[in-house]
Amino acid sequence: MPVFHLTPAVADAFPDTRIAVVTATGLRGREPWPETVTALDDLERELADGSWQPADESDPRIEAWHTAYRSFGTNPRRIRPSVDALGRRMAKKGALPRINPAVDSYNAVSVRHGLPAGAFDLDHVTGDVVEIRYADGTEEFTPLGEPDTVEHPKPGEIIYADSTGVLTRHWNHRDAHRTCVTEDSTRVAFLLETVRADRDGHLLKTAANELRDLLAAHAEQVTVEYVAAAAQAE
């Protein structure tokens, strides 16, 4: 199982970063997940009746990610943090996309709590460490859904990377095709993130526990661990 690691340069630049790593093994993605269906239905009903709405640019949780993106040279209104893009899509369409139960689960938790989320199929992650680090510009990235495309992150852009290449560009904007989670993925690491754990650490813990509970009925084992900058180490 790879270790997720914030490099010192990223930890120094974002000292209030905390990442929840929810790891599921023995995942069964082809059976019904009624709890996830209910979570999605509840969000959409609450949006429709006006009792809840996704966090937008005016929300401090989203604003913190916009600030982070700008700091490493990414325009967050053109290339949006994942939770921002997903929330905007939901607000416009009134619904979240249905991909597969595992992806639907982290999407529901992400939008509910205004925290970016992603996931990697661990059977396609290489090496013992996944680093959250600054790109040097030589790395290769194949975007989700575009298996014939190869991109190179900009030097200074924050990425997730294993020993083969880039797993996520612009910190959490878009995941790689190689490690995408499908109905047949059985070992998956789910990530929930904040760059303001001083303010939103309680939300991160609540979201991680909710995701763990959605996964638990459909996995042999689910664990929750936290990756933090030194200032936020537990």
ZADO-1210 file (C-alpha; in nm, 4 decimals, padded with zeros to 6 digits):
<atoms>
<atom x="00.0000" y="00.0000" z="00.0000" code="MET" pos="1"/>
<atom x="00.1629" y="00.3303" z="-00.1008" code="PRO" pos="2"/>
<atom x="00.2243" y="00.6053" z="00.1515" code="VAL" pos="3"/>
<atom x="00.0863" y="00.9517" z="00.0706" code="PHE" pos="4"/>
<atom x="00.3384" y="01.2240" z="00.1437" code="HIS" pos="5"/>
<atom x="00.3331" y="01.6044" z="00.1360" code="LEU" pos="6"/>
<atom x="00.6772" y="01.7193" z="00.0297" code="THR" pos="7"/>
<atom x="00.8406" y="01.9781" z="00.2571" code="PRO" pos="8"/>
<atom x="00.8101" y="02.2532" z="-00.0048" code="ALA" pos="9"/>
<atom x="00.4330" y="02.2063" z="-00.0322" code="VAL" pos="10"/>
<atom x="00.3928" y="02.1660" z="00.3437" code="ALA" pos="11"/>
<atom x="00.5868" y="02.4887" z="00.4030" code="ASP" pos="12"/>
<atom x="00.3770" y="02.6787" z="00.1483" code="ALA" pos="13"/>
<atom x="00.0482" y="02.5393" z="00.2806" code="PHE" pos="14"/>
<atom x="00.1066" y="02.4678" z="00.6503" code="PRO" pos="15"/>
<atom x="-00.2625" y="02.4149" z="00.7275" code="ASP" pos="16"/>
<atom x="-00.3034" y="02.1342" z="00.4739" code="THR" pos="17"/>
<atom x="-00.4608" y="01.8113" z="00.5906" code="ARG" pos="18"/>
<atom x="-00.5615" y="01.5191" z="00.3697" code="ILE" pos="19"/>
<atom x="-00.7827" y="01.2319" z="00.4780" code="ALA" pos="20"/>
<atom x="-00.6885" y="00.9048" z="00.3088" code="VAL" pos="21"/>
<atom x="-00.9775" y="00.6581" z="00.3222" code="VAL" pos="22"/>
<atom x="-00.8526" y="00.3223" z="00.1963" code="THR" pos="23"/>
<atom x="-01.0937" y="00.0436" z="00.1011" code="ALA" pos="24"/>
<atom x="-00.9880" y="-00.3121" z="00.0221" code="THR" pos="25"/>
<atom x="-01.2059" y="-00.5939" z="-00.1044" code="GLY" pos="26"/>
<atom x="-01.4372" y="-00.3368" z="-00.2598" code="LEU" pos="27"/>
<atom x="-01.7483" y="-00.4715" z="-00.4328" code="ARG" pos="28"/>
<atom x="-01.8490" y="-00.2180" z="-00.6930" code="GLY" pos="29"/>
<atom x="-02.0995" y="-00.4243" z="-00.8859" code="ARG" pos="30"/>
<atom x="-02.3533" y="-00.4764" z="-00.6078" code="GLU" pos="31"/>
<atom x="-02.6266" y="-00.2258" z="-00.5135" code="PRO" pos="32"/>
<atom x="-02.5175" y="00.0564" z="-00.2810" code="TRP" pos="33"/>
<atom x="-02.8508" y="00.1817" z="-00.1418" code="PRO" pos="34"/>
<atom x="-02.6899" y="00.4136" z="00.1163" code="GLU" pos="35"/>
<atom x="-02.5073" y="00.5995" z="-00.1599" code="THR" pos="36"/>
<atom x="-02.8241" y="00.6263" z="-00.3660" code="VAL" pos="37"/>
<atom x="-02.9971" y="00.7769" z="-00.0628" code="THR" pos="38"/>
<atom x="-02.7117" y="01.0230" z="-00.0046" code="ALA" pos="39"/>
<atom x="-02.7363" y="01.1469" z="-00.3636" code="LEU" pos="40"/>
<atom x="-03.1151" y="01.1647" z="-00.3551" code="ASP" pos="41"/>
<atom x="-03.1068" y="01.3614" z="-00.0286" code="ASP" pos="42"/>
<atom x="-02.8646" y="01.6181" z="-00.1712" code="LEU" pos="43"/>
<atom x="-03.0731" y="01.6672" z="-00.4824" code="GLU" pos="44"/>
<atom x="-03.3959" y="01.6974" z="-00.2850" code="ARG" pos="45"/>
<atom x="-03.2422" y="01.9551" z="-00.0508" code="GLU" pos="46"/>
<atom x="-03.1116" y="02.1543" z="-00.3475" code="LEU" pos="47"/>
<atom x="-03.4543" y="02.1455" z="-00.5098" code="ALA" pos="48"/>
<atom x="-03.6402" y="02.2608" z="-00.1982" code="ASP" pos="49"/>
<atom x="-03.3844" y="02.5308" z="-00.1171" code="GLY" pos="50"/>
<atom x="-03.2739" y="02.3928" z="00.2194" code="SER" pos="51"/>
<atom x="-02.9141" y="02.3417" z="00.1015" code="TRP" pos="52"/>
<atom x="-02.6897" y="02.4508" z="-00.1833" code="GLN" pos="53"/>
<atom x="-02.3348" y="02.3650" z="-00.2911" code="PRO" pos="54"/>
<atom x="-02.0521" y="02.5888" z="-00.1737" code="ALA" pos="55"/>
<atom x="-01.9592" y="02.8474" z="-00.4371" code="ASP" pos="56"/>
<atom x="-01.6801" y="03.1012" z="-00.4854" code="GLU" pos="57"/>
<atom x="-01.8135" y="03.3166" z="-00.2026" code="SER" pos="58"/>
<atom x="-01.7724" y="03.0302" z="00.0457" code="ASP" pos="59"/>
<atom x="-01.4467" y="03.0369" z="00.2480" code="PRO" pos="60"/>
<atom x="-01.3860" y="02.6684" z="00.1720" code="ARG" pos="61"/>
<atom x="-01.3821" y="02.7331" z="-00.2039" code="ILE" pos="62"/>
<atom x="-01.2082" y="03.0685" z="-00.1732" code="GLU" pos="63"/>
<atom x="-00.9176" y="02.9009" z="00.0082" code="ALA" pos="64"/>
<atom x="-00.8623" y="02.6686" z="-00.2876" code="TRP" pos="65"/>
<atom x="-00.8851" y="02.9550" z="-00.5359" code="HIS" pos="66"/>
<atom x="-00.6127" y="03.1323" z="-00.3402" code="THR" pos="67"/>
<atom x="-00.4005" y="02.8161" z="-00.3389" code="ALA" pos="68"/>
<atom x="-00.4428" y="02.7670" z="-00.7138" code="TYR" pos="69"/>
<atom x="-00.3413" y="03.1256" z="-00.7877" code="ARG" pos="70"/>
<atom x="-00.0304" y="03.0828" z="-00.5733" code="SER" pos="71"/>
<atom x="00.1043" y="02.8142" z="-00.8076" code="PHE" pos="72"/>
<atom x="00.0022" y="02.9892" z="-01.1269" code="GLY" pos="73"/>
<atom x="-00.3344" y="02.8282" z="-01.2078" code="THR" pos="74"/>
<atom x="-00.6393" y="03.0443" z="-01.2822" code="ASN" pos="75"/>
<atom x="-00.9121" y="02.8843" z="-01.0655" code="PRO" pos="76"/>
<atom x="-01.1940" y="03.0304" z="-01.2730" code="ARG" pos="77"/>
<atom x="-01.0622" y="02.8593" z="-01.5842" code="ARG" pos="78"/>
<atom x="-00.9258" y="02.5411" z="-01.4227" code="ILE" pos="79"/>
<atom x="-01.1408" y="02.4886" z="-01.1177" code="ARG" pos="80"/>
<atom x="-01.0803" y="02.2882" z="-00.8008" code="PRO" pos="81"/>
<atom x="-01.2754" y="01.9631" z="-00.8252" code="SER" pos="82"/>
<atom x="-01.5343" y="02.0476" z="-00.5589" code="VAL" pos="83"/>
<atom x="-01.5947" y="02.3887" z="-00.7159" code="ASP" pos="84"/>
<atom x="-01.6545" y="02.2386" z="-01.0605" code="ALA" pos="85"/>
<atom x="-01.8764" y="01.9628" z="-00.9210" code="LEU" pos="86"/>
<atom x="-02.0823" y="02.2035" z="-00.7116" code="GLY" pos="87"/>
<atom x="-02.1325" y="02.4392" z="-01.0054" code="ARG" pos="88"/>
<atom x="-02.2459" y="02.1489" z="-01.2206" code="ARG" pos="89"/>
<atom x="-02.4922" y="02.0351" z="-00.9571" code="MET" pos="90"/>
<atom x="-02.6310" y="02.3861" z="-00.9037" code="ALA" pos="91"/>
<atom x="-02.6886" y="02.4201" z="-01.2798" code="LYS" pos="92"/>
<atom x="-02.8332" y="02.0754" z="-01.3498" code="LYS" pos="93"/>
<atom x="-02.9979" y="02.0006" z="-01.0154" code="GLY" pos="94"/>
<atom x="-02.8272" y="01.6612" z="-00.9955" code="ALA" pos="95"/>
<atom x="-02.4902" y="01.4926" z="-00.9592" code="LEU" pos="96"/>
<atom x="-02.3628" y="01.2591" z="-01.2301" code="PRO" pos="97"/>
<atom x="-02.3920" y="00.8842" z="-01.1688" code="ARG" pos="98"/>
<atom x="-02.0579" y="00.7202" z="-01.2503" code="ILE" pos="99"/>
<atom x="-02.0304" y="00.4101" z="-01.0332" code="ASN" pos="100"/>
<atom x="-02.1034" y="00.3504" z="-00.6629" code="PRO" pos="101"/>
<atom x="-01.7540" y="00.4265" z="-00.5322" code="ALA" pos="102"/>
<atom x="-01.7170" y="00.7494" z="-00.7311" code="VAL" pos="103"/>
<atom x="-02.0749" y="00.8515" z="-00.6536" code="ASP" pos="104"/>
<atom x="-01.9996" y="00.8054" z="-00.2831" code="SER" pos="105"/>
<atom x="-01.7043" y="01.0420" z="-00.2724" code="TYR" pos="106"/>
<atom x="-01.8795" y="01.2930" z="-00.4981" code="ASN" pos="107"/>
<atom x="-02.1734" y="01.3059" z="-00.2584" code="ALA" pos="108"/>
<atom x="-01.9474" y="01.3553" z="00.0441" code="VAL" pos="109"/>
<atom x="-01.7319" y="01.6110" z="-00.1392" code="SER" pos="110"/>
<atom x="-02.0225" y="01.8332" z="-00.2401" code="VAL" pos="111"/>
<atom x="-02.2032" y="01.7933" z="00.0923" code="ARG" pos="112"/>
<atom x="-01.9044" y="01.9267" z="00.2864" code="HIS" pos="113"/>
<atom x="-01.7420" y="02.1568" z="00.0301" code="GLY" pos="114"/>
<atom x="-01.4135" y="01.9648" z="00.0276" code="LEU" pos="115"/>
<atom x="-01.2230" y="01.8400" z="-00.2795" code="PRO" pos="116"/>
<atom x="-01.2188" y="01.4626" z="-00.3201" code="ALA" pos="117"/>
<atom x="-01.0618" y="01.2110" z="-00.5525" code="GLY" pos="118"/>
<atom x="-00.9646" y="00.8459" z="-00.5678" code="ALA" pos="119"/>
<atom x="-00.6982" y="00.6166" z="-00.7115" code="PHE" pos="120"/>
<atom x="-00.7243" y="00.2495" z="-00.8023" code="ASP" pos="121"/>
<atom x="-00.4272" y="00.1191" z="-00.6059" code="LEU" pos="122"/>
<atom x="-00.3749" y="-00.1719" z="-00.8416" code="ASP" pos="123"/>
<atom x="-00.2575" y="00.0847" z="-01.0979" code="HIS" pos="124"/>
<atom x="-00.0472" y="00.3023" z="-00.8680" code="VAL" pos="125"/>
<atom x="00.3264" y="00.2317" z="-00.8959" code="THR" pos="126"/>
<atom x="00.5936" y="00.2559" z="-00.6278" code="GLY" pos="127"/>
<atom x="00.5735" y="00.2845" z="-00.2515" code="ASP" pos="128"/>
<atom x="00.5037" y="00.6572" z="-00.2248" code="VAL" pos="129"/>
<atom x="00.2548" y="00.9003" z="-00.3768" code="VAL" pos="130"/>
<atom x="00.3876" y="01.2539" z="-00.3404" code="GLU" pos="131"/>
<atom x="00.1973" y="01.5793" z="-00.3331" code="ILE" pos="132"/>
<atom x="00.4686" y="01.8019" z="-00.4793" code="ARG" pos="133"/>
<atom x="00.5587" y="02.0778" z="-00.7197" code="TYR" pos="134"/>
<atom x="00.5961" y="01.9646" z="-01.0820" code="ALA" pos="135"/>
<atom x="00.9230" y="02.0235" z="-01.2651" code="ASP" pos="136"/>
<atom x="00.7511" y="02.0203" z="-01.6069" code="GLY" pos="137"/>
<atom x="00.8975" y="01.6940" z="-01.7355" code="THR" pos="138"/>
<atom x="00.6248" y="01.4694" z="-01.5939" code="GLU" pos="139"/>
<atom x="00.3586" y="01.3056" z="-01.8099" code="GLU" pos="140"/>
<atom x="-00.0143" y="01.3041" z="-01.7431" code="PHE" pos="141"/>
<atom x="-00.2963" y="01.1305" z="-01.9292" code="THR" pos="142"/>
<atom x="-00.6321" y="01.2847" z="-01.8308" code="PRO" pos="143"/>
<atom x="-00.9272" y="01.0787" z="-01.7186" code="LEU" pos="144"/>
<atom x="-01.1299" y="00.9746" z="-02.0222" code="GLY" pos="145"/>
<atom x="-00.8545" y="01.0691" z="-02.2687" code="GLU" pos="146"/>
<atom x="-00.6305" y="00.7618" z="-02.2906" code="PRO" pos="147"/>
<atom x="-00.4505" y="00.8861" z="-02.6032" code="ASP" pos="148"/>
<atom x="-00.3645" y="01.2308" z="-02.4623" code="THR" pos="149"/>
<atom x="-00.0343" y="01.3156" z="-02.2939" code="VAL" pos="150"/>
<atom x="00.0069" y="01.6461" z="-02.1097" code="GLU" pos="151"/>
<atom x="00.2967" y="01.7978" z="-01.9177" code="HIS" pos="152"/>
<atom x="00.2156" y="01.9923" z="-01.6008" code="PRO" pos="153"/>
<atom x="00.3573" y="02.3411" z="-01.5794" code="LYS" pos="154"/>
<atom x="00.6713" y="02.3787" z="-01.3675" code="PRO" pos="155"/>
<atom x="00.5593" y="02.4810" z="-01.0192" code="GLY" pos="156"/>
<atom x="00.2113" y="02.3314" z="-01.0506" code="GLU" pos="157"/>
<atom x="00.1143" y="02.1113" z="-00.7549" code="ILE" pos="158"/>
<atom x="00.0527" y="01.7495" z="-00.8514" code="ILE" pos="159"/>
<atom x="-00.0001" y="01.4046" z="-00.7091" code="TYR" pos="160"/>
<atom x="00.2658" y="01.1739" z="-00.8567" code="ALA" pos="161"/>
<atom x="00.3769" y="00.8132" z="-00.8225" code="ASP" pos="162"/>
<atom x="00.6902" y="00.6527" z="-00.9664" code="SER" pos="163"/>
<atom x="00.5391" y="00.6383" z="-01.3180" code="THR" pos="164"/>
<atom x="00.3814" y="00.9782" z="-01.3606" code="GLY" pos="165"/>
<atom x="00.1168" y="01.2273" z="-01.2589" code="VAL" pos="166"/>
<atom x="-00.2023" y="01.1076" z="-01.0895" code="LEU" pos="167"/>
<atom x="-00.3719" y="01.4473" z="-01.0500" code="THR" pos="168"/>
<atom x="-00.3021" y="01.7881" z="-01.2045" code="ARG" pos="169"/>
<atom x="-00.3484" y="02.1289" z="-01.0396" code="HIS" pos="170"/>
<atom x="-00.3570" y="01.9566" z="-00.6962" code="TRP" pos="171"/>
<atom x="-00.7126" y="01.8252" z="-00.7357" code="ASN" pos="172"/>
<atom x="-00.8502" y="01.9545" z="-01.0651" code="HIS" pos="173"/>
<atom x="-00.8432" y="01.6316" z="-01.2654" code="ARG" pos="174"/>
<atom x="-00.7378" y="01.2712" z="-01.2069" code="ASP" pos="175"/>
<atom x="-00.5396" y="01.0469" z="-01.4392" code="ALA" pos="176"/>
<atom x="-00.6891" y="00.7853" z="-01.6687" code="HIS" pos="177"/>
<atom x="-00.4468" y="00.5173" z="-01.5490" code="ARG" pos="178"/>
<atom x="-00.5740" y="00.5070" z="-01.1912" code="THR" pos="179"/>
<atom x="-00.9433" y="00.5780" z="-01.2498" code="CYS" pos="180"/>
<atom x="-01.1881" y="00.3959" z="-01.0240" code="VAL" pos="181"/>
<atom x="-01.4343" y="00.1598" z="-01.1937" code="THR" pos="182"/>
<atom x="-01.6930" y="-00.0949" z="-01.0812" code="GLU" pos="183"/>
<atom x="-01.4153" y="-00.3554" z="-01.0866" code="ASP" pos="184"/>
<atom x="-01.1687" y="-00.1664" z="-00.8655" code="SER" pos="185"/>
<atom x="-01.1107" y="-00.3603" z="-00.5442" code="THR" pos="186"/>
<atom x="-00.8331" y="-00.1595" z="-00.3729" code="ARG" pos="187"/>
<atom x="-00.8965" y="00.2135" z="-00.3702" code="VAL" pos="188"/>
<atom x="-00.7535" y="00.5142" z="-00.1860" code="ALA" pos="189"/>
<atom x="-01.0025" y="00.7989" z="-00.1533" code="PHE" pos="190"/>
<atom x="-00.8707" y="01.1478" z="-00.0739" code="LEU" pos="191"/>
<atom x="-01.0502" y="01.4380" z="00.0957" code="LEU" pos="192"/>
<atom x="-00.8570" y="01.7633" z="00.1324" code="GLU" pos="193"/>
<atom x="-00.8417" y="02.1001" z="00.3024" code="THR" pos="194"/>
<atom x="-00.5763" y="02.3716" z="00.2999" code="VAL" pos="195"/>
<atom x="-00.7396" y="02.5272" z="00.6077" code="ARG" pos="196"/>
<atom x="-00.7376" y="02.2519" z="00.8678" code="ALA" pos="197"/>
<atom x="-00.7134" y="02.5232" z="01.1329" code="ASP" pos="198"/>
<atom x="-01.0674" y="02.6197" z="01.0367" code="ARG" pos="199"/>
<atom x="-01.2131" y="02.3163" z="00.8575" code="ASP" pos="200"/>
<atom x="-01.0403" y="02.0205" z="01.0211" code="GLY" pos="201"/>
<atom x="-01.3641" y="01.9161" z="01.1904" code="HIS" pos="202"/>
<atom x="-01.5409" y="01.9107" z="00.8540" code="LEU" pos="203"/>
<atom x="-01.2665" y="01.6934" z="00.7092" code="LEU" pos="204"/>
<atom x="-01.3030" y="01.4416" z="00.9908" code="LYS" pos="205"/>
<atom x="-01.6816" y="01.4347" z="00.9548" code="THR" pos="206"/>
<atom x="-01.6568" y="01.3897" z="00.5773" code="ALA" pos="207"/>
<atom x="-01.3970" y="01.1117" z="00.6085" code="ALA" pos="208"/>
<atom x="-01.6152" y="00.9260" z="00.8558" code="ASN" pos="209"/>
<atom x="-01.9211" y="00.9618" z="00.6311" code="GLU" pos="210"/>
<atom x="-01.7289" y="00.8260" z="00.3340" code="LEU" pos="211"/>
<atom x="-01.5938" y="00.5403" z="00.5457" code="ARG" pos="212"/>
<atom x="-01.9493" y="00.4490" z="00.6457" code="ASP" pos="213"/>
<atom x="-02.0713" y="00.4518" z="00.2838" code="LEU" pos="214"/>
<atom x="-01.7861" y="00.2217" z="00.1818" code="LEU" pos="215"/>
<atom x="-01.7900" y="-00.0127" z="00.4802" code="ALA" pos="216"/>
<atom x="-02.0940" y="-00.2149" z="00.3748" code="ALA" pos="217"/>
<atom x="-01.9291" y="-00.2913" z="00.0408" code="HIS" pos="218"/>
<atom x="-01.5673" y="-00.3637" z="00.1381" code="ALA" pos="219"/>
<atom x="-01.3702" y="-00.6120" z="00.3422" code="GLU" pos="220"/>
<atom x="-01.1854" y="-00.3351" z="00.5243" code="GLN" pos="221"/>
<atom x="-01.1893" y="00.0453" z="00.5355" code="VAL" pos="222"/>
<atom x="-00.9298" y="00.2569" z="00.7148" code="THR" pos="223"/>
<atom x="-00.8927" y="00.6319" z="00.7656" code="VAL" pos="224"/>
<atom x="-00.5545" y="00.8012" z="00.7993" code="GLU" pos="225"/>
<atom x="-00.4469" y="01.1643" z="00.7808" code="TYR" pos="226"/>
<atom x="-00.1591" y="01.3304" z="00.5984" code="VAL" pos="227"/>
<atom x="-00.0661" y="01.6716" z="00.7329" code="ALA" pos="228"/>
<atom x="00.1888" y="01.9463" z="00.7179" code="ALA" pos="229"/>
<atom x="00.4014" y="01.9578" z="01.0321" code="ALA" pos="230"/>
<atom x="00.1944" y="02.2425" z="01.1742" code="ALA" pos="231"/>
<atom x="-00.1160" y="02.0242" z="01.1600" code="GLN" pos="232"/>
<atom x="00.0315" y="01.6839" z="01.2517" code="ALA" pos="233"/>
<atom x="-00.1839" y="01.4876" z="01.4915" code="GLU" pos="234"/>
</atoms>
